[in-house]
């Protein structure tokens, strides 16, 4: 079973997600905060924006469009990522 989220936003705060299975997100956005996602399966994100990012996948970590201002920590068995370093206030 996989969990899918169309949009998760925190314009001024942080986002923390733990998935017991695979996780797919269309848009995860915390431009002034931290995003932490731990998936016990594949982790697929279409667009992710954050100041800092910590992602952990037990399988594939696929990031179509990652915008990070400060730093990113990525852990997975397999990584497929498009990463852009943006100014400290991504839009």
Secondary structure, DSSP 8 states (H G I E B T S, - for coil): -EEEEEEEE-SSS-EEEEESSEEEEEEEEEEEEEEEEEESS-EEEEEEEEEEEEEEESSEEEEEEEEEEEEEEEE-SEEEEEEEE--SS--
